[in-house]
Amino acid sequence: MAEEELFVPKWIAWETTGRCNLNCVHCRCDASMEAGQGDLDTAAAKAILDDIAGYAKPVLVLSGGEPLMRKDIFEIAAYGTEKGLRMCMATNGTLINDRICEQMKESGIRMVSLSLDGSTPEIHDDFRSQKGAFAGTMRGIDYLKKHEIPFLINSSFTKRNQEDIPNVYKVAKAAGATAWYMFMVVPTGRGEDIMNELVSADDYEEILDWHFHQEMEEPEMMMRPTCAPHYYRITLQKTKEEGAAYERRSLSFSTGGSKGCIAAQVIALITQDGDVQPCSYFPRSAGNLKEKSFKEIWEDSELFRSLRDFKSYKGRCGECEYISVCGGCRARADAVYGDYLAEEPFCNYVPFKMRKREGAESA
């Protein structure tokens, strides 16, 4: 099968603005109230939608920063809808009100994702560096439910809030979320300043084990760990060890499939100034949409092509029997080692080939 048939853009996040009303400790793009100077204007934004829609029909998530700080965000959303794109929005939820919900529905927004990083105001507000953030997000959820707009909840975790994971899951379910995505923080942007807070490899494994068993027992809300590619290795191991019948559910607006790191394979990020990056946490540009088409960048950039060449992966990832379902987090390898082809730094699994070789050498 040709490469262009294997690697089709299914999901694109678009950093429509660098402005944000919060100051979160892990923000991948270092967003702030003053960070919107590089935002593309409305005409340029529509040109990007024309470009993408002429090549593919992915889910397109209007993100930021905080997208609701753009006055033309719903004009952009409506234009994307007209072009046949499945338009969604990622927001911290604090600015949602009745009028915002009406505009979401009028412009064709099909799904809204909100951020919730703690089950209590104390935990969430600490993570978001803003008192009242938790109350604002929960208020936003109430508005979405009132207007019958489907939403999912994204939750990011480090050592400071990892013990709260089961409680956040319960809050997300009780709130009526369609799905809950558990993010394991990648240290990019302001996340570089909390490198020492990253969840340890051993704890990481335990958390993913908990997620597997919780997901098996969850009949209503879809669950998915994000930026946690070795979960897909764990699901294979657990189903074999425990004889469990594991079935991955998907949503119409998601990438689907059962693959770990999908950066540059089915997803990409567009930054506020038009750079195309492999994913939301991978600050390397494959090209700029002011200079090249999305099709050219997606199909021909050296960066994207190298990420699709699994044989070029190094260390334990390069030798791992689970490389086709996991692949290791390329953004995390880049952030920790400065080499996006290096092994996943927070995976403690030793591949069979390495164990066999070590056993032969010690015999």
C-alpha positions in Angstrom: 0.0 0.0 0.0 1.3 3.4 -0.9 2.5 5.7 1.9 -0.1 8.4 1.0 -2.8 5.8 1.6 -1.4 4.8 5.0 -0.9 8.3 6.4 -4.0 10.4 5.9 -4.6 13.5 8.1 -7.7 12.7 10.2 -7.3 15.2 13.0 -5.7 18.7 13.0 -5.4 21.0 16.0 -5.2 24.7 15.1 -3.7 27.1 17.6 -5.9 30.0 16.4 -4.5 32.4 19.0 -1.7 32.6 21.6 -3.9 34.6 23.9 -5.3 33.0 27.0 -7.0 34.2 30.2 -5.2 31.5 32.3 -1.6 30.8 33.0 -1.3 27.1 33.3 1.9 25.5 34.6 2.1 23.0 31.7 1.0 25.2 28.8 2.6 23.8 25.7 2.6 27.1 23.8 3.3 29.5 26.7 0.0 31.3 26.2 -0.9 34.5 27.9 -3.0 37.7 27.6 -0.1 39.3 25.6 0.7 36.4 23.3 -1.7 37.1 20.4 0.4 39.3 18.3 1.3 36.6 15.8 -2.3 35.4 15.2 -3.3 35.1 11.6 -6.1 37.5 10.4 -9.5 36.3 9.3 -8.6 36.2 5.6 -5.5 34.1 6.2 -7.4 31.8 8.5 -10.0 31.2 5.8 -7.2 30.6 3.3 -5.9 27.8 5.5 -9.3 26.2 5.7 -9.5 26.4 1.9 -6.1 24.7 1.6 -6.9 21.9 4.0 -10.4 21.2 2.7 -9.0 21.0 -0.9 -6.9 18.1 0.2 -8.6 16.2 3.0 -11.7 16.4 5.3 -10.2 15.9 8.8 -11.6 16.8 12.2 -10.3 20.4 12.8 -10.1 21.5 16.4 -10.0 25.3 17.0 -7.6 25.6 19.9 -5.2 28.1 21.4 -4.4 29.7 23.8 -8.0 30.2 24.4 -9.9 30.3 21.1 -12.9 32.2 22.6 -10.6 35.2 22.9 -10.7 35.6 19.1 -13.6 37.8 18.0 -13.8 36.1 14.7 -13.6 32.5 16.0 -17.2 31.6 15.0 -16.8 33.2 11.6 -13.8 30.8 11.1 -15.8 27.9 12.5 -18.7 28.5 10.2 -16.4 28.8 7.2 -14.8 25.5 8.0 -18.2 23.9 8.4 -19.2 25.2 4.9 -16.1 23.6 3.5 -17.1 20.2 4.8 -14.7 20.0 7.7 -15.8 18.6 11.1 -15.2 21.6 13.3 -14.6 21.2 17.0 -13.3 23.5 19.7 -10.8 23.1 22.6 -11.4 25.6 25.4 -10.7 25.9 29.1 -14.4 26.5 29.5 -14.3 29.6 31.7 -15.7 32.0 29.0 -18.6 29.9 28.0 -22.1 31.4 28.4 -25.5 31.2 26.7 -24.5 33.4 23.7 -21.3 31.4 23.2 -23.3 28.2 23.1 -25.7 29.6 20.6 -22.8 30.7 18.4 -21.2 27.2 18.7 -24.4 25.6 17.4 -24.9 28.2 14.7 -21.4 27.8 13.3 -21.5 24.0 13.3 -19.2 23.2 16.2 -19.7 19.4 16.6 -17.8 18.8 19.9 -16.3 20.9 22.6 -13.4 19.8 24.7 -12.8 21.3 28.1 -9.8 21.1 30.5 -10.2 19.8 34.0 -7.0 18.9 35.9 -8.3 18.3 39.4 -11.5 17.1 41.2 -11.5 20.1 43.5 -10.9 23.9 43.1 -7.7 23.6 45.1 -6.1 21.1 42.8 -7.4 22.4 39.5 -6.8 26.1 40.3 -3.2 25.3 41.3 -2.6 23.6 38.0 -4.2 26.4 36.1 -2.5 29.2 38.2 -5.9 31.0 38.5 -8.3 31.1 41.4 -11.8 30.4 40.2 -10.7 28.4 37.2 -12.4 25.2 38.5 -15.7 27.0 39.1 -15.5 28.6 35.6 -15.0 25.3 33.9 -17.8 23.6 35.8 -20.0 26.6 35.0 -19.1 26.2 31.3 -20.1 22.5 31.5 -23.5 23.5 32.8 -24.0 25.9 29.9 -23.0 23.2 27.4 -25.5 20.7 28.9 -28.2 23.3 29.0 -27.8 23.8 25.2 -27.3 20.1 24.5 -23.8 20.5 23.1 -21.7 17.4 23.4 -18.4 17.8 25.2 -15.4 15.8 26.4 -13.0 16.5 29.2 -9.2 16.6 28.9 -7.2 16.1 32.1 -3.4 16.6 32.3 -1.4 15.0 35.0 2.0 15.4 36.7 3.3 14.4 40.1 1.4 17.3 41.7 -2.0 15.9 40.8 -1.5 12.2 39.8 -3.1 10.9 43.0 -6.3 12.7 42.0 -6.7 10.8 38.7 -9.5 8.4 39.9 -11.4 11.4 41.4 -11.1 13.4 38.2 -12.4 10.5 36.2 -15.4 10.3 38.5 -16.1 14.1 38.1 -15.9 13.8 34.3 -18.4 10.9 34.3 -20.7 12.6 36.8 -20.6 15.8 34.6 -22.0 13.9 31.6 -18.9 14.0 29.4 -19.0 12.0 26.2 -15.3 11.0 26.7 -12.5 11.5 29.2 -8.9 11.9 27.9 -6.2 11.4 30.4 -3.1 13.3 29.3 0.4 12.5 30.5 2.1 15.8 30.3 4.8 16.3 27.7 7.4 19.0 28.8 7.1 21.6 26.1 6.5 25.3 26.4 6.0 26.1 30.1 6.0 22.4 30.7 9.8 22.6 30.4 9.8 24.4 33.8 8.2 21.4 35.5 10.4 18.7 34.1 11.0 17.4 37.6 7.2 16.9 38.0 6.8 14.4 35.2 5.2 11.2 36.3 7.9 8.5 36.9 8.2 5.5 34.6 7.0 3.1 37.3 4.0 5.3 38.3 3.2 5.8 34.6 2.9 2.0 34.2 0.7 1.7 37.3 -1.6 4.5 36.1 -2.0 2.9 32.7 -2.7 -0.4 34.3 -5.4 1.3 36.4 -6.8 3.0 33.2 -7.0 -0.4 31.4 -9.1 -2.0 34.1 -11.2 1.1 34.6 -11.9 1.3 30.9 -12.9 -2.4 30.8 -15.6 -1.7 33.4 -16.8 1.6 31.9 -19.9 1.1 29.8 -21.0 4.7 29.2 -18.1 7.2 28.9 -15.3 6.6 26.4 -11.9 6.8 28.1 -8.5 7.2 26.4 -5.0 8.0 27.7 -3.3 10.6 25.5 0.5 11.1 25.1 0.8 7.7 26.6 1.6 5.5 23.6 2.8 2.4 25.6 -0.8 2.0 26.8 -1.3 0.1 23.5 1.5 -2.3 24.5 -0.2 -2.7 27.9 -3.6 -3.5 26.4 -2.1 -6.3 24.3 -0.2 -7.7 27.4 -3.2 -7.5 29.7 -5.7 -9.0 27.2 -3.3 -11.9 26.8 -2.4 -12.3 30.5 -6.0 -11.9 31.8 -7.9 -13.3 28.9 -9.9 -10.1 28.7 -11.9 -9.2 25.7 -10.7 -5.7 25.0 -12.6 -3.6 22.5 -11.4 -0.1 21.7 -14.3 2.3 21.3 -14.0 5.4 19.2 -15.9 8.6 18.5 -16.8 10.1 15.2 -14.6 13.1 15.8 -11.5 11.1 16.9 -8.6 9.6 15.1 -9.9 6.0 15.9 -7.6 3.1 15.6 -5.4 1.4 18.2 -2.0 3.1 17.8 0.1 4.9 20.3 2.1 7.9 19.0 0.4 9.1 15.8 2.3 12.4 15.4 2.6 13.2 11.6 0.8 9.9 10.9 -2.9 10.9 11.2 -2.6 14.1 13.2 -0.8 17.5 13.1 -0.8 20.9 14.7 -1.0 24.3 13.0 0.6 27.1 15.2 -0.8 30.6 15.5 1.6 31.8 12.8 1.0 29.0 10.3 3.8 26.4 11.1 2.7 22.8 10.8 4.1 20.5 13.5 3.7 16.8 14.0 1.5 17.1 17.1 0.5 19.6 19.7 3.5 18.9 21.9 6.2 18.7 19.2 7.7 22.2 18.6 9.5 21.4 15.4 8.2 22.9 12.1 7.7 20.8 9.0 6.9 23.9 7.0 4.7 27.0 7.0 1.4 27.4 5.4 2.3 30.9 4.2 4.9 29.3 2.0 3.7 25.8 1.2 0.4 24.0 1.0 -0.7 21.6 3.7 -0.6 18.8 1.2 3.1 19.6 0.4 4.0 19.7 4.0 2.1 16.6 4.9 3.4 14.4 2.1 6.9 15.7 1.4 8.4 17.2 4.6 11.5 15.5 5.8 10.3 15.7 9.4 7.0 14.0 8.8 8.6 11.3 6.6 11.2 10.5 9.2 8.5 10.0 11.9 6.8 7.5 9.6 10.0 5.5 9.2 9.7 3.2 12.2 13.0 1.5 11.2 14.9 4.7 12.1 13.7 4.7 15.7 16.5 4.2 18.2 17.2 2.5 21.5 14.5 0.2 23.1 11.9 1.6 20.7 13.9 0.6 17.7 14.1 -3.0 19.0 10.6 -3.3 20.5 8.2 -5.9 19.2 5.4 -3.4 20.0 6.7 -0.6 17.8 3.8 -0.8 15.3 1.2 -0.3 18.1 3.2 2.0 20.4 6.1 3.8 18.8 6.9 5.7 22.0 6.1 9.4 22.4 8.3 11.2 19.8 7.6 14.6 21.4 8.7 13.4 24.8 11.9 11.8 23.4 12.6 15.2 21.7 12.0 17.2 24.8 14.1 14.9 27.1 16.9 13.8 24.7 16.8 16.5 22.0 16.3 13.6 19.5 12.8 12.7 18.4 13.9 9.3 17.1 15.3 8.3 20.5 13.6 5.8 22.8 10.6 6.8 24.9 12.2 8.1 28.1 9.3 7.2 30.4 8.7 3.6 29.4 10.4 0.9 31.5 9.6 -2.1 29.2 12.6 -4.1 27.9 12.0 -5.5 24.4 12.1 -9.3 23.9 15.1 -9.1 21.6 17.1 -7.2 24.2 16.2 -9.6 27.0 17.1 -12.5 24.8 20.4 -11.0 23.9 21.3 -10.1 27.5 20.4 -13.6 28.5 22.7 -15.1 25.9 25.5 -12.8 27.0 25.2 -13.8 30.7 24.9 -17.5 30.0 
